[in-house]
Amino acid sequence: MSSQDSLTEAMYHFRKRKPLVDGDVVSRKRLLIEESLNDIIDSFKGDVDFPGTDEHDRHVHAAAVGCQAKYLLTDDNGFGDIEPDELPYEVHTADSFFSLIAENAPSLIDAVIVRQVKYFTERGSRLTLVEGLTAAGCSTFATCVQQHVERMALGESTHDIATRLTPAASH
């Protein structure tokens, strides 16, 4: 789930980083993001209490509160400064969220790895899956994936990899 506000902000930052890219590239990127989401929240109260200091993050918090989110997935550093007990949801970076999934559903990670390796191979990518994850800022999860791949190649279990890599994430 996401909000129209967050999608607009993401496209703004994409355009800012790539000012010369054609408009259809931006439109296609937004469409792909929208298609990957199961829901997009259009309406939420904007005046909710916000314990953060960056007023530009208030809309993200308001949307999360409005849809009663359990998790907020963001790589925005502003949420890291907020005391976790002051929020009604857990804040995760992409790296910590994927690591949490790996810890709780390692067989799901194995299945996705198989599909992603095939995808990277078929498109002739210069990057490996692990390199792509690292470049995307998911270094802990990239290490986890690398260890999954190594164990899968040997026919060994992958069930404890993420737990060993992120013991603080264990619940």
N, C-alpha and C positions, 0 to 999 in steps of 0.2 A: 504494500500500500504506500502511496505517496500523496502529495497534495499538488494542486495546480500551481501554487506558489513555489513549491520546491522545484518542480519541473521548469518553471519559468526562470528561476534563479540558476539552475544547472545550465540551461541553454544560454543564458546571459554570460556565464563564465566560460562556456565552450566558445562562444563567439568572440569573447574578449581575448582568449588564447589563440584563436585562429581567425583573425579579421579578414583574411583573403579567401576563405573557403566559400564555395558556392552555397546559395540558399537552400538548394535541394538536399545538400549534405546535412545541414542543420535540421531541416524538416524530417529527413529520413532517420536521423539519430533520435529525435524526439519521438517519432512514431515507434521505433524499436523499443525505446524505454517504456512507452505507454503499453505496448503489447506484452511486455514482460511483467507488468504489474497486474495483480488481481483486482485492484480497486484504486481509484484516485478520488480523494476527498476534495470536494469543491467548496464546501461551506463549513466554517468553524468560527467560534468566538475569538476575536483577536485580542481582547482585553483581559485575558487570564493572567493570574500572578505568574511571574517569571523570575526565578532565582538567579538567572545569569546576568552578566554585565553587558553583553553585546545585544543591543536592542534589535539588531538585524537578524538575530536568531529567534526572536520571540515568535515569529510566525511558524517556525518549525516546531517549537514547543507547543504552541497553541493547537496546531494540527494534530500532534501526537496526543495531547490531552483530549481533544475533541473526538478522536476515534478510539480512545482508551487503549492506546498501543502498549504492549508489554515491552517492546524493544524499540529503540531509536538507532538506526544505522546511519552514522555520519562520520566523515573524516574532518569535520570542522573542529578545530582545537578549542573553541570557546566552550563547548559542553564539558570538556575535561576539567575545567576549573570549578564546576558546580559540584557541591557536595551531593553524592549519589542519593542520600536519604531525603533530599529535598525534591526529588523527582519521582513521579508515579510510574516510571519506566526505567529500564536499564539502557544505558548509552553504550554503544559498541562502535568501534571503527570497523571497516570492512575486514581488516585482518583479525581482530578479536572475535567478530561474529562468525566468520568462516571457521576459525579455530574452535569456537564453541560448538558449531555443528559437527566438526570432525571429532570432537571429544564425545559427543552424544550419539552420533550416527556414523561410525567409521565405514560401514558397508555402503552407505549412501555416497560417501566421498570416493570410495573405490569405483563405484559405478559411474560417477561423474568424471573421474580421471580417465577412464577408458574412453568415454565419449569425447572429452576435450583433447586427449592425445590424438585421436582420430581426426578431429576437427583441425588441429594445428598442423598435422601431417598433410591432410588433403589440401589445405590452402597454401602449402609451401611456405609457412611462416619462417622467418629468420630466427625467431625466438622459440625456445622450448616453453612448455607450460609453466615450468618453475621460473624461468626467466621473465615470462609475462606477468606472473603473480608478483614477483619481486619488483619489477618496474612499476606495477600498479600500487605499490606500497604495502603489499601483504607478505612481508618477509617471514614472519612466523608461520603463516599458513603455507607459504612456499616450501619451507623446510619440512613441514608436515607432509605435504604432497610428495616431495622428493623421497622421504622415508616410506611413504605408502607405495610408491612406484617400485622402490628397491625391494620391499617385502613381497609385493605382489609378484614380482619377477621370480622370486624364490619360492612362491607358493606358501608364504608364511602369513600368519594373522596380522592384521593392522589395528586391532582393537585398542591398544594402549598407547599408540604413538602420540596423539594430541595431549593426552593426560600427562605424559612425561615432558612434553615441550612447554605446556602452560599449566603447571600445577596450581597457580593462583586462580585460574579460571574454574577449577573444580568446584562443584556445588554440592 
